Structure formats: structure tokens, C-alpha cells
């Protein structure tokens, strides 16, 4: 309805997700569109990195030697693989499209069910077809787990079926959950909010650097489409992390860069303000 009869030729979204764009309509009427794939991968890596450290500090998970199942190994998942290995974890990678293309180094879901101490989701939301991720983690998924893994979801809320995760937490099929995305945002399930170890309002990718990357990507795409030759220069002021990378790479000092429990406490105290907290978020800095 928004596009019909308009003169729109080009759409840019400064986000990774593009399920708010009717891409079938765009294709039919010759409208080019672009998203900012990978723009906030560093911010999500930061969120997962801090979350893993908190699981070790507060939940007794020994990271070194533990196995992490990474479902979806694209821009974000690939960075999570790197940081997990730096933390001494064994990585179990699952990415069905890449597996179908003949790439090696992946495992099937049954291996993740059997061996994973942590399962983290980094897939797009796809609602149908062979690569559907809608309710990928459902009752069957949780009933298949051999260990009691920790669940992390920073992808899309609909990748996990809410009721099934609540049941899995209540029956100890999973040890705990760290959730940044939810079904039915902003009207999220309060029971799941309170059961999860960390609950945040879809801000895992909300760093200043991520937002700058997204803006730059959209501007460059716009210039390329309309053949504008202006040079795009975007920069941020220096960050306040001045103690040196070695300091922040030393165990829990990294939590001084970002501790998601602070954002979780805010949401848990005011869940009805989900959208306000998200839209008014003070974009954090990356290391």
C-alpha cells in the first residue's frame, strides 16, 4: 500500500533484517532494495562475548573445553566462532544453506543436541521452505537435547517458540537462557522475561559503531544506485576504553566494556517500556 503508485526506485534499510520490506513486490515492479548486512556483527559479538563470560562467572559454566553450538554462521555467527575459539571453546557449526552448497566443517543438529553446552542462534527469520527458521527451536528441538545447554538468542524472536522454551526452562531441559529478541515484540511474554538469566530489549546490535556502519552502507548504496560520486566520510570520536586491548582481553575485565546484565535489569524492572527503552537506547561503544 505504501509503494503502490509511487515513484520509488530504491529502498535502503539501515538494518540487517529486511522482513519489513515486501521484496516480492519490489522485484515485480523493478524497485531495487538493499540492507546493511553485517553492519552490527561487532556489536552482537560483543554481546555474546560478555554473555559467555557471565555464564562462567555467575552460572558455573567453564568455558575452556566447553562446546558451543552455533546455528547460523554468516556475518555474525562467523565472529562468534572466532571469539568462542579464543575463549577455548569447542565450536559446533550448523548452517544448512552453506552445507547444501558443499562447504565442509559443519555438523548436523543431532551433533549439537548431543554435545552442546551452549547453543546460540544467528539465523535470519525465514518462514517457509527448506531453510525455514520459524520456530526452529520448538518442543521437538528441546526434547532432543542430551545435555542441559544454555540458550542464547540474538537473531529473531520467532526462531524460538516461546511456550516450548518456557517448558524447557521449567523442566530443566535447558540450564538457562539469554534472550535479546522475542516473539510479539514489544508485547513480550513476562513469564519468559523473568525466567531468563539475561533479558534485553533487542539491543544486542546497538553499538555506535554498528549504527555508523549501517548508515555508511545505506549512503554508499544510495550513491551507487543514483551514480553520485560524493565521498562518504563518517567517523566517531575516540572511545573511552583507553587501558589497552590486553587489559580488556584479560578475563572479566571485558565486562567493563559492556555488561548486558545492566540492560537486563532495566527491562525486567519496566517490561511495559520495552519499545521506549529500545528506541531511547544510549548506543554503547565497542572495544
C-alpha positions as CSV (number, residue, x, y, z in Angstrom):
1,X,0.0,0.0,0.0
2,X,2.9,2.4,0.8
3,X,4.7,1.8,-2.5
4,X,1.7,1.4,-4.9
5,X,1.6,4.2,-7.4
6,X,4.7,5.9,-6.0
7,X,7.9,6.9,-7.9
8,X,10.1,4.9,-5.6
9,X,13.0,3.3,-7.4
10,X,15.3,2.4,-4.5
11,X,14.9,1.4,-0.8
12,X,17.7,1.2,1.7
13,X,17.2,-0.1,5.3
14,X,20.0,0.5,7.8
15,X,19.4,-2.9,9.4
16,X,20.4,-6.5,8.8
17,X,16.8,-7.7,8.8
18,X,14.6,-7.0,5.8
19,X,11.4,-8.8,6.7
20,X,9.7,-5.3,6.8
21,X,10.3,-4.9,3.1
22,X,7.9,-6.6,0.5
23,X,10.7,-7.9,-1.6
24,X,8.3,-9.8,-3.9
25,X,6.6,-6.5,-4.8
26,X,9.9,-4.8,-5.3
27,X,11.0,-7.4,-7.7
28,X,7.8,-7.3,-9.6
29,X,7.9,-3.5,-10.1
30,X,11.7,-3.1,-10.5
31,X,12.4,-1.4,-7.2
32,X,15.9,-2.1,-6.0
33,X,16.4,-2.6,-2.3
34,X,19.4,-3.1,0.0
35,X,20.0,-3.9,3.6
36,X,23.1,-3.4,5.7
37,X,24.3,-7.0,6.1
38,X,26.9,-7.4,8.8
39,X,26.7,-3.8,10.0
40,X,26.3,-4.7,13.6
41,X,28.2,-8.0,13.7
42,X,30.8,-6.5,16.0
43,X,28.1,-5.3,18.5
44,X,26.4,-8.8,18.6
45,X,29.8,-10.4,19.0
46,X,30.4,-8.1,22.0
47,X,27.0,-9.1,23.5
48,X,27.7,-12.8,23.1
49,X,31.3,-12.4,24.4
50,X,30.1,-10.7,27.6
51,X,27.2,-13.2,28.0
52,X,29.6,-16.1,27.8
53,X,31.8,-14.5,30.5
54,X,28.7,-14.0,32.7
55,X,27.7,-17.7,32.2
56,X,31.1,-18.6,33.6
57,X,31.2,-16.1,36.4
58,X,27.6,-16.4,37.6
59,X,26.3,-19.8,36.3
60,X,29.3,-22.1,36.8
61,X,30.0,-22.8,33.1
62,X,33.7,-23.5,32.5
63,X,34.3,-22.0,29.1
64,X,37.6,-23.7,28.3
65,X,36.8,-27.1,26.8
66,X,33.0,-26.5,26.7
67,X,31.2,-27.0,23.4
68,X,29.1,-24.3,21.8
69,X,26.6,-25.0,19.0
70,X,26.4,-22.0,16.6
71,X,23.3,-22.1,14.5
72,X,23.7,-19.8,11.5
73,X,27.3,-19.0,10.5
74,X,27.0,-15.8,8.5
75,X,28.4,-12.3,9.3
76,X,27.6,-12.5,13.0
77,X,27.9,-16.3,13.5
78,X,31.4,-16.2,12.0
79,X,32.5,-13.6,14.5
80,X,31.0,-15.7,17.4
81,X,33.0,-18.7,16.1
82,X,36.2,-16.6,16.4
83,X,35.6,-15.3,19.9
84,X,34.4,-18.7,21.2
85,X,37.6,-20.3,20.0
86,X,39.7,-17.6,21.6
87,X,37.9,-18.4,24.8
88,X,39.0,-22.1,24.5
89,X,35.6,-23.5,23.5
90,X,34.9,-26.3,21.0
91,X,32.7,-24.9,18.2
92,X,29.9,-27.0,16.5
93,X,28.8,-25.2,13.4
94,X,25.4,-25.6,11.7
95,X,24.4,-23.7,8.6
96,X,22.1,-25.6,6.3
97,X,22.4,-23.3,3.2
98,X,26.2,-23.5,3.4
99,X,26.1,-27.2,4.0
100,X,23.9,-27.6,0.9
101,X,26.4,-25.7,-1.1
102,X,29.0,-28.3,-0.3
103,X,31.0,-26.4,2.3
104,X,32.8,-28.5,4.9
105,X,33.3,-28.0,8.6
106,X,29.7,-28.2,9.6
107,X,27.7,-30.7,11.8
108,X,24.1,-31.7,11.8
109,X,21.7,-30.7,14.5
110,X,21.9,-34.1,16.2
111,X,25.5,-33.5,17.0
112,X,24.6,-30.2,18.6
113,X,21.8,-31.9,20.5
114,X,24.3,-34.4,21.8
115,X,27.3,-32.3,22.6
116,X,26.5,-28.6,23.1
117,X,26.9,-26.9,26.5
118,X,25.7,-23.6,24.9
119,X,23.5,-23.1,21.8
120,X,23.4,-19.7,20.2
121,X,21.2,-18.6,17.3
122,X,22.4,-16.3,14.5
123,X,19.9,-17.0,11.7
124,X,17.6,-14.8,9.7
125,X,13.9,-15.3,10.1
126,X,12.6,-17.4,7.2
127,X,9.0,-18.6,7.5
128,X,8.8,-21.3,4.8
129,X,10.7,-23.7,2.6
130,X,13.7,-25.9,3.3
131,X,15.6,-23.1,5.1
132,X,12.7,-22.1,7.3
133,X,13.9,-20.9,10.7
134,X,10.4,-20.0,12.1
135,X,10.1,-21.9,15.4
136,X,13.3,-23.8,14.7
137,X,13.7,-24.3,18.4
138,X,10.3,-25.9,19.2
139,X,9.2,-28.7,21.6
140,X,10.9,-31.4,19.4
141,X,14.1,-29.4,19.4
142,X,14.2,-29.1,23.2
143,X,13.2,-32.7,23.8
144,X,16.1,-33.8,21.6
145,X,18.8,-32.2,23.9
146,X,21.1,-34.7,25.6
147,X,22.7,-32.1,27.8
148,X,21.2,-29.1,29.6
149,X,22.7,-26.3,27.5
150,X,22.4,-22.6,27.9
151,X,20.4,-21.0,25.2
152,X,21.4,-17.6,23.6
153,X,19.2,-15.9,21.0
154,X,20.2,-12.6,19.4
155,X,18.7,-13.4,15.9
156,X,14.9,-13.1,15.7
157,X,12.4,-13.9,18.5
158,X,10.3,-16.2,16.3
159,X,13.2,-18.6,15.8
160,X,12.4,-19.9,19.3
161,X,8.8,-21.0,20.2
162,X,8.1,-19.1,23.4
163,X,5.9,-21.8,25.1
164,X,8.5,-24.5,24.3
165,X,11.4,-22.6,25.8
166,X,9.4,-21.8,29.0
167,X,8.6,-25.5,29.3
168,X,12.2,-26.4,28.7
169,X,13.4,-24.0,31.4
170,X,10.7,-25.2,33.9
171,X,11.6,-28.9,33.3
172,X,15.4,-28.2,33.3
173,X,15.9,-29.4,29.8
174,X,18.0,-26.2,29.4
175,X,20.0,-24.7,32.1
176,X,19.1,-21.1,31.4
177,X,18.5,-18.6,28.7
178,X,20.0,-15.3,27.4
179,X,17.4,-13.5,25.2
180,X,17.7,-10.3,23.3
181,X,14.8,-11.0,20.8
182,X,11.3,-12.1,21.5
183,X,8.1,-13.2,19.8
184,X,5.5,-10.5,19.6
185,X,7.8,-7.6,20.4
186,X,7.1,-5.2,22.1
187,X,4.4,-7.3,23.9
188,X,6.8,-9.9,25.2
189,X,6.0,-12.8,27.4
190,X,6.6,-11.7,31.0
191,X,7.0,-15.3,32.3
192,X,9.8,-15.9,29.9
193,X,11.3,-12.5,30.6
194,X,11.6,-13.3,34.3
195,X,12.7,-16.9,33.8
196,X,15.7,-15.9,31.6
197,X,19.1,-15.2,33.1
198,X,19.5,-12.2,30.9
199,X,16.6,-10.4,29.1
200,X,17.3,-7.4,26.9
201,X,15.1,-5.3,24.5
202,X,16.5,-6.2,21.1
203,X,19.7,-4.1,21.5
204,X,22.5,-6.7,21.1
205,X,23.4,-4.9,17.8
206,X,23.0,-1.4,19.2
207,X,26.6,0.0,19.3
208,X,27.6,3.4,18.0
209,X,29.9,1.6,15.6
210,X,27.2,-0.7,14.3
211,X,24.9,2.3,13.7
212,X,27.6,4.1,11.8
213,X,28.3,1.1,9.7
214,X,24.6,0.8,8.8
215,X,24.4,4.5,7.9
216,X,27.5,4.3,5.8
217,X,26.2,1.1,4.0
218,X,22.9,2.8,3.2
219,X,24.6,6.0,1.9
220,X,27.0,4.1,-0.3
221,X,24.2,2.0,-1.7
222,X,22.2,5.1,-2.4
223,X,25.2,6.8,-4.1
224,X,25.9,3.7,-6.2
225,X,22.4,3.4,-7.4
226,X,22.0,7.1,-8.4
227,X,25.6,7.3,-9.6
228,X,26.5,10.0,-7.1
229,X,30.3,10.4,-6.7
230,X,30.5,12.1,-3.4
231,X,32.9,10.6,-0.9
232,X,31.2,9.4,2.3
233,X,33.4,10.1,5.3
234,X,31.8,9.0,8.7
235,X,33.7,8.8,11.9
236,X,33.2,8.6,15.7
237,X,35.1,10.3,18.5
238,X,37.6,8.1,20.2
239,X,36.1,5.6,22.7
240,X,36.8,5.9,26.4
241,X,38.4,2.4,26.6
242,X,42.0,3.7,27.0
243,X,43.7,1.0,29.1
244,X,44.8,-1.1,26.1
245,X,43.4,-4.2,24.4
246,X,45.4,-6.5,26.6
247,X,43.7,-5.2,29.7
248,X,40.2,-5.9,28.3
249,X,41.2,-9.3,26.9
250,X,42.1,-10.4,30.4
251,X,39.2,-12.4,31.7
252,X,36.4,-10.5,33.3
253,X,37.9,-7.0,32.6
254,X,36.0,-7.3,29.3
255,X,32.8,-6.8,31.2
256,X,33.9,-3.2,31.8
257,X,33.4,-2.7,28.1
258,X,29.8,-4.0,28.2
259,X,27.8,-5.9,30.8
260,X,24.4,-6.9,29.4
261,X,23.1,-7.5,33.0
262,X,22.7,-3.7,33.3
263,X,20.3,-3.6,30.3
264,X,18.6,-6.7,31.6
265,X,17.9,-5.2,35.0
266,X,16.3,-2.1,33.3
267,X,14.0,-4.2,31.1
268,X,13.0,-6.6,33.9
269,X,12.0,-3.6,36.1
270,X,10.0,-2.0,33.4
271,X,8.9,-4.6,30.8
272,X,6.0,-2.4,29.6
273,X,8.5,0.1,28.4
274,X,10.2,-2.3,26.0
275,X,9.9,0.0,23.0
276,X,10.8,3.1,24.9
277,X,13.9,1.5,26.3
278,X,14.9,0.3,22.9
279,X,14.2,3.5,20.9
280,X,15.9,5.6,23.6
281,X,19.0,3.3,24.0
282,X,22.3,5.1,24.5
283,X,24.3,3.3,21.9
284,X,27.3,1.7,23.6
285,X,30.8,1.7,22.2
286,X,32.8,-1.3,21.0
287,X,36.3,-2.0,22.2
